[in-house]
Amino acid sequence: MTKTSVIILNWNGEKLLEQFLPTVTAHTRDAGCRVMVADNGSTDRSVAFLKSCYPEVGLILFDRNLGFAEGYNKAIEQVDAEYVILLNSDVETTPGWIEPLISYLDAHPGVAAVQPKIRSFHHRTRFEYAGASGGFIDRYGYPFCRGRILGVVEEDRGQYDDPIPLFWATGACLCIRKCDFTEAGGLDGRFFAHMEEIDLCWRLNARGRRVVCVPSSVVYHVGGASLGKENPRKLYLNFRNNLLMLYKNLPQKNFHSTCLIRFFFDLLAMLHLLLQGKGKSSWAVITAYRDFGKMRGAYREVRRSNLQKTAATDLPVQYRRSILIDFYLLHRRTYDSIFSR
């Protein structure tokens, strides 16, 4: 068994592999890790490039694009390792980035998964939108980060350099025990992409397994390499999958009230997008709700199973207030300003 496998999921990402794979291989050489690329049915020259230039990198081939979630599920099934690191193809690693993650897991058996501090590749002193220094959600399921509240991304001044428990760790660079990944059911393949790591971490936390940010490990993430933040398809997946995640994991005692208020907030978001002239984005929210309604029945048994396995319904890592009210009405737009009260 390999101690650690780094798995990069690729779909038509030859240029990204050319740019970022050299740092990954260089910075894992002395860490005793196996680097692998799982290819999601690419039609570009990705596979030929890997075979020609990186014969030492393991290669897992799928015949079609399985999406982020199912692609990683299938890849991890084929890996014999204690720890697996899910690494986006647009991440630049740094010397010594793996050791703090593995050392933390070795020393803390109650921790299932960790993430490094994620900085922006293009704005090197700032946190990266999708991961920053660890992820959280508010009581209505809206995600935010230590270092990024909604659209406001902070500069990294060392203010979030302490390891802390998280609600979720970013899928851009997620280091997890394979046994925990498997026992929790892995990523939800029906999500295809977006929100799947938050859903997985919710299950881990609810079952008594912790998720932690280890900021002494640092990587740089481009972000939006597949779909940009304003892409209606990405908006659709984020809204639909977030609703599915809430249905799967919310405790029964506050399920209905949470969903009602969440609907009100999403209705405001849809109207705001429409008034901005973003008709396709507004329609993406509507279709997300429509398709959530179609898929909900297929998730009844999943919800029942999740709630049966839940050890704690009141998770201390979940923010009990509304991040939208904090941001828009109270003008609290940094992690410190919210949690220093």
ChimeraX attribute file (.defattr): number of C-alpha atoms within 10 A of each C-alpha:
attribute: neighborCount
match mode: 1-to-1
recipient: residues
	/A:1	8
	/A:2	13
	/A:3	14
	/A:4	25
	/A:5	25
	/A:6	25
	/A:7	26
	/A:8	27
	/A:9	22
	/A:10	25
	/A:11	22
	/A:12	18
	/A:13	21
	/A:14	19
	/A:15	15
	/A:16	16
	/A:17	20
	/A:18	14
	/A:19	14
	/A:20	16
	/A:21	23
	/A:22	13
	/A:23	14
	/A:24	21
	/A:25	19
	/A:26	13
	/A:27	18
	/A:28	22
	/A:29	11
	/A:30	12
	/A:31	15
	/A:32	13
	/A:33	20
	/A:34	20
	/A:35	21
	/A:36	19
	/A:37	22
	/A:38	21
	/A:39	25
	/A:40	22
	/A:41	17
	/A:42	18
	/A:43	13
	/A:44	13
	/A:45	12
	/A:46	21
	/A:47	23
	/A:48	11
	/A:49	15
	/A:50	19
	/A:51	13
	/A:52	9
	/A:53	10
	/A:54	15
	/A:55	10
	/A:56	12
	/A:57	16
	/A:58	16
	/A:59	19
	/A:60	19
	/A:61	15
	/A:62	15
	/A:63	9
	/A:64	13
	/A:65	16
	/A:66	20
	/A:67	19
	/A:68	22
	/A:69	22
	/A:70	21
	/A:71	24
	/A:72	21
	/A:73	19
	/A:74	16
	/A:75	20
	/A:76	21
	/A:77	11
	/A:78	10
	/A:79	20
	/A:80	14
	/A:81	18
	/A:82	15
	/A:83	25
	/A:84	26
	/A:85	27
	/A:86	21
	/A:87	22
	/A:88	22
	/A:89	28
	/A:90	24
	/A:91	26
	/A:92	23
	/A:93	25
	/A:94	16
	/A:95	15
	/A:96	15
	/A:97	20
	/A:98	25
	/A:99	15
	/A:100	18
	/A:101	25
	/A:102	21
	/A:103	10
	/A:104	17
	/A:105	19
	/A:106	11
	/A:107	9
	/A:108	11
	/A:109	11
	/A:110	12
	/A:111	21
	/A:112	23
	/A:113	29
	/A:114	30
	/A:115	33
	/A:116	29
	/A:117	27
	/A:118	32
	/A:119	27
	/A:120	24
	/A:121	18
	/A:122	12
	/A:123	13
	/A:124	14
	/A:125	14
	/A:126	20
	/A:127	26
	/A:128	28
	/A:129	25
	/A:130	24
	/A:131	29
	/A:132	30
	/A:133	32
	/A:134	30
	/A:135	27
	/A:136	20
	/A:137	22
	/A:138	17
	/A:139	16
	/A:140	26
	/A:141	21
	/A:142	16
	/A:143	22
	/A:144	25
	/A:145	26
	/A:146	22
	/A:147	29
	/A:148	25
	/A:149	21
	/A:150	16
	/A:151	10
	/A:152	13
	/A:153	20
	/A:154	20
	/A:155	17
	/A:156	20
	/A:157	10
	/A:158	8
	/A:159	12
	/A:160	18
	/A:161	15
	/A:162	11
	/A:163	18
	/A:164	15
	/A:165	19
	/A:166	26
	/A:167	28
	/A:168	33
	/A:169	30
	/A:170	27
	/A:171	21
	/A:172	25
	/A:173	26
	/A:174	22
	/A:175	27
	/A:176	24
	/A:177	20
	/A:178	23
	/A:179	15
	/A:180	17
	/A:181	20
	/A:182	13
	/A:183	9
	/A:184	18
	/A:185	13
	/A:186	24
	/A:187	24
	/A:188	19
	/A:189	17
	/A:190	14
	/A:191	21
	/A:192	18
	/A:193	20
	/A:194	21
	/A:195	25
	/A:196	25
	/A:197	20
	/A:198	23
	/A:199	23
	/A:200	19
	/A:201	26
	/A:202	29
	/A:203	24
	/A:204	24
	/A:205	25
	/A:206	20
	/A:207	18
	/A:208	16
	/A:209	18
	/A:210	22
	/A:211	27
	/A:212	24
	/A:213	31
	/A:214	21
	/A:215	24
	/A:216	16
	/A:217	20
	/A:218	21
	/A:219	22
	/A:220	26
	/A:221	29
	/A:222	20
	/A:223	21
	/A:224	14
	/A:225	13
	/A:226	12
	/A:227	12
	/A:228	12
	/A:229	13
	/A:230	11
	/A:231	14
	/A:232	19
	/A:233	16
	/A:234	19
	/A:235	22
	/A:236	23
	/A:237	20
	/A:238	20
	/A:239	22
	/A:240	25
	/A:241	25
	/A:242	24
	/A:243	22
	/A:244	24
	/A:245	23
	/A:246	18
	/A:247	19
	/A:248	22
	/A:249	21
	/A:250	21
	/A:251	17
	/A:252	11
	/A:253	9
	/A:254	10
	/A:255	14
	/A:256	12
	/A:257	11
	/A:258	15
	/A:259	17
	/A:260	11
	/A:261	12
	/A:262	17
	/A:263	14
	/A:264	11
	/A:265	13
	/A:266	15
	/A:267	15
	/A:268	12
	/A:269	15
	/A:270	19
	/A:271	16
	/A:272	13
	/A:273	17
	/A:274	15
	/A:275	11
	/A:276	10
	/A:277	11
	/A:278	16
	/A:279	14
	/A:280	16
	/A:281	22
	/A:282	22
	/A:283	18
	/A:284	23
	/A:285	24
	/A:286	18
	/A:287	16
	/A:288	22
	/A:289	20
	/A:290	12
	/A:291	14
	/A:292	18
	/A:293	14
	/A:294	10
	/A:295	14
	/A:296	14
	/A:297	10
	/A:298	10
	/A:299	14
	/A:300	13
	/A:301	11
	/A:302	14
	/A:303	19
	/A:304	12
	/A:305	13
	/A:306	19
	/A:307	20
	/A:308	10
	/A:309	13
	/A:310	17
	/A:311	15
	/A:312	13
	/A:313	15
	/A:314	10
	/A:315	14
	/A:316	12
	/A:317	19
	/A:318	20
	/A:319	20
	/A:320	13
	/A:321	13
	/A:322	14
	/A:323	24
	/A:324	18
	/A:325	11
	/A:326	16
	/A:327	17
	/A:328	10
	/A:329	9
	/A:330	11
	/A:331	12
	/A:332	17
	/A:333	21
	/A:334	19
	/A:335	16
	/A:336	13
	/A:337	11
	/A:338	17
	/A:339	9
	/A:340	6
	/A:341	5
